[in-house]
Amino acid sequence: MAVPGDPPNGTPEGMGGGDEEFRSDEYRSVVFDEDFVRAARLQEYSAQERMGEHARAVRSRSIWSGGGSGPRTGTPGRGARQGMLLVLLIATAFSAAVYMGLRNPYVPPPGRPAQALSSTVVPLAPTTAVPGGRPADLYAKSPAADYRVGAAGIALPAVRRTQHFTDVQIVTALSIAKDYLVNSSLDPDVLAGAANRPVRVLLDPDQLAQFDRTMTSPAGDGRHAVTGWLVRFDPAAAVVADSRVRVSGTLAYAEVAPDVLEVITDHTFVYAVRPATGVPAAADGASLFTVRRELRLRFDRDDLGARRLELAAAYVMAGPQDCSNDPAGGFRPVPAGAGPTTVGPPASDPYATGEPRRAAGLCGVLAPSAAPGEIPVSPAP
């Protein structure tokens, strides 16, 4: 009779029967006895129980857990502590910046508006008959015989930096001032009254309204004289006979405020002119017309960057003119051969160097021309 554990067909031939014979000695050491098997108890742990009290199935990558660099106790590691410190520093700096910005907001300094031009234009009446002739001959016999021609007569001075302006900024201001003198005193279209844009483009935008009003409605009110801004001949009275205008004068600069540089120009321009077509003249040929211009130009740093200027003041003496004619809209030279028409205050000399003598009223007397190479001196009042 077979017992459980026996082969179904019995024990093969050549093999001993019974359990002891079937099992080899090699497996005897791993066979559990019956008491051990009865004492064993199978138990299936739940997932939570297999994880333990603090263990996690997935390692946290958060900086608060140290990215696994610290012990598995929830305490941040060294890398985590550095990350936390960096975050706190950034947050602190940002909060401080926001607080300071709210407490002391930055307000850019307001731009200084350009002031209106104040100008004085004084006509100078002749004391003798106005000489006439060829332009070259007239120049040779005048104090302008040694003057340079055109822009060459506008020389820049030596430059040294000021407290708040560099030498480069000063040179820029002087070059803009020279451009203004050339455009407003030597440009043929400007002289003829055919254009004013070459002058306008160099002005501070705050002065454009005043300039435009002056060009359309000139007036001798000290604010709206065309001849305060530029040199213009009334095209109905005279035209320029020689484009080789003689020029002499000086440029100077000074810092008048930490953000304002002032350039003072003082130049004498001598033009050869002749009467316009249809204007009667006492003699044939051209005559000389002299304009002394003293300008005060101001620059802030925005002006220097934009290559523009503020014309703050202009003092102009020009002759020979009849004082009965208002020069605000344009100069009207007395033609060659004409004699004096007005007896005015002490003579004013546009050729004299240094501080120009201010006329007592709105009309002056042109000093007689000196011999070639000499500088005439105005008589004392």
C-alpha positions in Angstrom: 0.0 0.0 0.0 1.4 3.4 -1.1 1.7 6.2 1.4 1.8 9.9 0.7 5.2 10.9 -0.7 5.8 7.6 -2.5 6.1 7.5 -6.2 2.9 6.6 -7.9 4.2 3.4 -9.3 6.1 2.5 -6.3 9.7 2.7 -5.6 11.8 2.2 -8.7 13.9 -0.8 -8.8 17.4 -0.3 -7.5 16.4 2.3 -5.0 15.8 1.8 -1.4 12.3 2.5 0.0 11.3 4.9 2.7 11.9 8.5 3.4 15.3 8.1 4.8 16.5 6.3 1.8 14.9 8.8 -0.7 16.5 11.9 0.9 20.2 12.1 0.5 22.4 13.3 3.3 23.0 16.6 1.4 19.5 17.9 2.2 19.2 16.6 5.7 20.4 19.9 7.3 17.6 22.0 5.7 14.7 19.8 6.6 12.6 21.4 9.3 11.3 19.2 12.0 7.6 19.0 12.7 7.6 21.2 15.8 9.3 24.1 14.0 6.7 23.9 11.2 3.8 24.0 13.6 5.3 27.0 15.5 5.8 29.0 12.2 3.1 31.6 11.5 2.6 33.3 8.2 1.8 37.1 8.4 1.3 39.6 5.5 2.4 43.1 6.5 0.6 46.1 5.0 2.3 48.7 2.9 2.3 51.3 5.7 3.8 48.7 8.1 6.5 47.7 5.5 7.4 51.5 5.2 8.0 51.8 8.9 7.3 54.8 11.0 9.6 57.4 9.3 10.9 55.7 6.1 9.6 56.9 2.7 9.2 54.8 -0.3 10.5 57.7 -2.6 13.4 59.9 -1.5 12.5 63.6 -1.4 14.3 66.0 -3.7 13.2 69.1 -1.8 15.9 71.4 -0.5 14.2 71.2 2.9 15.1 67.5 3.2 18.7 68.1 2.1 18.1 66.3 -1.3 19.1 63.0 0.4 22.5 64.4 1.5 21.6 64.4 5.2 20.6 61.5 7.4 17.2 60.1 6.9 15.8 61.8 10.0 14.1 64.8 8.2 17.0 67.1 9.3 18.3 69.3 6.4 21.8 68.5 5.1 24.6 70.9 4.4 23.5 71.6 0.8 19.9 72.3 2.0 21.1 74.7 4.7 23.1 76.7 2.1 20.1 76.8 -0.2 17.8 78.0 2.6 20.4 80.7 3.5 20.6 81.9 -0.1 16.8 82.1 -0.4 16.6 84.1 2.8 19.3 86.5 1.6 17.6 87.1 -1.7 14.3 87.7 0.0 15.8 90.1 2.5 17.6 92.1 -0.3 14.4 92.3 -2.4 12.4 93.4 0.6 14.9 96.1 1.4 15.0 97.4 -2.2 11.2 97.6 -2.3 11.1 99.4 1.0 13.8 101.9 0.0 12.0 102.5 -3.3 8.7 103.2 -1.6 10.3 105.4 1.0 12.7 107.3 -1.2 11.4 107.0 -4.8 13.8 108.3 -7.5 12.6 111.4 -9.2 14.8 112.5 -12.1 15.7 116.2 -11.9 13.4 118.3 -14.0 15.0 119.8 -17.1 15.8 123.5 -16.8 13.6 125.3 -19.4 15.3 127.7 -21.7 14.6 131.3 -21.1 13.4 133.7 -23.8 15.9 135.6 -25.8 16.5 139.2 -24.8 17.9 141.2 -27.6 19.0 144.8 -28.3 19.6 146.0 -31.8 21.1 149.5 -32.2 21.3 151.1 -35.6 24.4 153.3 -36.2 23.9 156.4 -38.3 26.8 157.7 -40.5 28.4 161.0 -39.7 29.8 161.5 -43.2 28.9 160.4 -46.7 29.1 156.6 -47.1 32.1 155.6 -49.3 31.4 153.5 -52.4 33.4 151.5 -54.8 34.6 148.0 -55.5 34.3 145.6 -52.6 38.1 144.7 -52.6 39.0 148.4 -52.6 36.6 149.2 -49.8 37.9 146.4 -47.6 41.5 147.5 -48.2 40.8 151.0 -47.0 38.8 149.9 -43.9 39.7 148.6 -40.4 38.6 145.1 -41.8 41.6 145.0 -44.2 43.3 142.4 -42.0 40.2 140.4 -41.0 39.9 136.8 -42.1 37.3 135.7 -44.6 34.2 133.8 -43.5 34.4 131.0 -40.9 38.2 131.3 -40.7 37.7 134.5 -38.7 35.8 132.6 -35.9 38.7 130.9 -34.0 38.2 128.7 -31.0 40.1 129.5 -27.9 42.4 127.3 -25.9 40.3 124.9 -23.7 40.7 123.9 -20.1 38.2 121.8 -18.2 36.0 123.4 -15.5 34.8 121.9 -12.3 31.8 120.1 -13.8 32.5 120.1 -17.5 35.3 118.2 -19.3 37.5 119.7 -22.0 35.6 117.5 -24.6 32.3 119.0 -23.5 33.7 122.5 -23.7 35.1 122.0 -27.2 31.6 120.7 -28.2 30.0 123.8 -26.9 32.4 126.1 -28.7 32.0 124.2 -31.9 28.2 124.5 -31.7 28.6 128.2 -31.0 30.8 128.5 -34.1 28.2 126.7 -36.2 25.6 129.1 -35.0 27.7 132.1 -35.9 28.4 130.7 -39.3 24.8 129.8 -40.0 23.3 133.0 -38.6 25.9 135.5 -40.0 27.5 134.0 -43.1 24.9 131.7 -44.8 23.9 133.5 -48.1 20.3 132.4 -47.9 20.0 133.6 -44.3 21.5 136.9 -45.2 19.1 137.4 -48.1 16.0 136.5 -46.0 15.3 133.4 -48.0 15.9 130.8 -45.2 16.0 130.5 -41.4 16.2 126.8 -41.0 20.0 126.7 -40.7 19.6 128.8 -37.5 16.4 127.2 -36.2 17.9 123.6 -36.1 20.5 124.7 -33.6 18.1 126.2 -31.1 16.8 124.7 -27.9 13.2 123.4 -28.5 11.9 125.7 -25.7 12.9 128.7 -27.9 11.4 127.6 -31.1 8.0 129.2 -30.5 9.6 132.6 -29.9 11.8 132.2 -32.9 9.0 131.2 -35.2 6.9 134.1 -34.0 9.8 136.5 -34.6 10.2 135.3 -38.2 6.6 135.8 -39.0 5.9 138.9 -36.9 9.1 140.8 -36.1 8.9 143.6 -33.6 11.4 145.9 -31.9 10.3 144.9 -28.4 13.5 143.3 -27.3 12.0 139.8 -27.8 11.0 139.5 -31.4 13.7 141.2 -33.5 14.8 139.0 -36.4 18.2 140.7 -36.3 18.6 139.6 -32.7 18.7 136.0 -33.8 20.5 136.4 -37.1 21.9 138.8 -39.7 19.4 139.6 -42.4 19.2 142.4 -45.0 15.9 143.7 -46.1 15.8 142.2 -49.6 13.8 145.3 -50.8 16.7 147.6 -49.7 20.0 145.8 -50.2 21.8 142.6 -51.3 25.2 141.2 -50.5 27.7 142.2 -53.2 30.6 139.9 -52.1 30.3 136.5 -50.5 33.7 137.0 -48.9 32.5 138.4 -45.6 35.3 139.7 -43.4 35.2 138.5 -39.7 37.1 139.1 -36.5 36.3 138.4 -32.9 36.6 136.2 -29.9 35.0 133.3 -28.1 35.1 132.8 -24.4 33.4 130.3 -22.0 32.6 130.0 -18.3 30.7 127.6 -16.1 27.8 129.5 -14.6 26.2 126.5 -12.8 27.1 122.9 -12.2 24.9 122.0 -15.2 25.2 125.1 -17.3 28.1 126.2 -19.5 28.0 129.7 -21.0 29.8 130.8 -24.2 30.2 134.5 -25.0 30.8 135.4 -28.6 31.9 138.9 -29.6 32.5 139.3 -33.4 32.5 142.0 -36.0 31.2 141.1 -39.5 31.8 143.4 -42.4 29.7 143.0 -45.5 30.0 144.5 -49.0 26.5 145.4 -50.0 24.8 147.3 -52.9 21.3 148.7 -53.3 18.6 146.3 -54.4 17.3 146.6 -57.9 15.1 149.7 -58.2 16.5 151.4 -55.1 18.0 154.9 -56.0 21.6 155.4 -55.0 23.7 158.5 -54.9 26.8 156.7 -56.3 27.6 153.6 -58.2 29.2 150.6 -56.6 29.1 148.8 -53.3 29.5 150.0 -49.7 30.5 148.4 -46.5 28.0 147.5 -43.8 29.3 146.5 -40.3 27.6 144.4 -37.7 28.9 143.9 -34.2 27.3 140.9 -32.5 27.8 140.0 -28.8 25.9 136.8 -28.0 25.4 134.8 -24.8 24.9 131.1 -25.5 24.0 128.6 -22.8 24.4 124.8 -22.9 23.3 122.1 -20.5 24.3 118.5 -20.9 21.2 117.7 -23.0 22.1 120.5 -25.4 25.6 119.2 -25.8 24.4 115.8 -26.6 21.8 117.1 -29.1 24.2 119.7 -30.6 21.9 122.7 -29.8 22.0 125.8 -27.8 20.0 128.4 -25.9 20.5 132.0 -27.1 20.0 133.9 -23.9 21.0 137.4 -24.9 22.1 139.4 -28.0 23.5 142.9 -28.3 23.9 144.1 -31.8 25.2 147.3 -33.3 24.9 147.7 -37.1 25.5 150.5 -39.6 25.4 152.7 -41.5 21.6 152.8 -41.1 19.0 155.5 -40.8 17.8 155.5 -37.3 14.3 156.3 -38.5 14.1 152.7 -39.9 13.3 150.0 -37.5 16.0 147.2 -38.0 13.9 144.5 -36.2 12.8 142.8 -39.5 16.1 143.3 -41.4 18.9 145.8 -41.9 18.5 148.6 -44.5 22.0 150.0 -45.2 22.5 153.6 -46.2 23.7 153.3 -49.9 27.0 154.6 -51.1 27.2 158.3 -51.5 24.4 159.1 -49.1 25.1 161.6 -46.3 24.2 161.5 -42.6 20.5 161.6 -41.8 20.5 161.5 -38.0 22.3 163.3 -35.2 22.5 160.9 -32.3 24.3 160.2 -29.1 28.1 159.8 -28.8 29.7 157.6 -31.5 29.7 153.9 -31.2 32.5 152.0 -32.9 31.7 148.4 -34.1 35.3 147.8 -34.9 36.6 148.5 -31.4 37.7 145.5 -29.4 36.7 144.7 -25.8 33.4 145.6 -24.2 31.2 147.3 -26.7 29.9 150.7 -25.8 26.1 150.6 -25.2 24.3 153.3 -27.0 22.3 155.6 -24.8 19.1 155.1 -26.7 17.9 153.0 -29.6 20.2 154.7 -32.1 23.9 155.4 -32.2 26.3 157.2 -34.4 28.8 155.2 -36.5 32.4 156.3 -35.7 34.5 157.5 -38.7 36.6 154.7 -40.2 40.3 154.9 -39.4 43.2 154.4 -41.7 44.0 150.8 -42.8 45.4 148.7 -40.0 44.3 151.1 -37.3 41.5 150.5 -34.8 39.4 153.6 -34.3 38.4 154.6 -30.7 35.0 156.0 -29.9 35.2 159.5 -28.4 34.3 159.9 -24.7 30.7 161.1 -24.1 
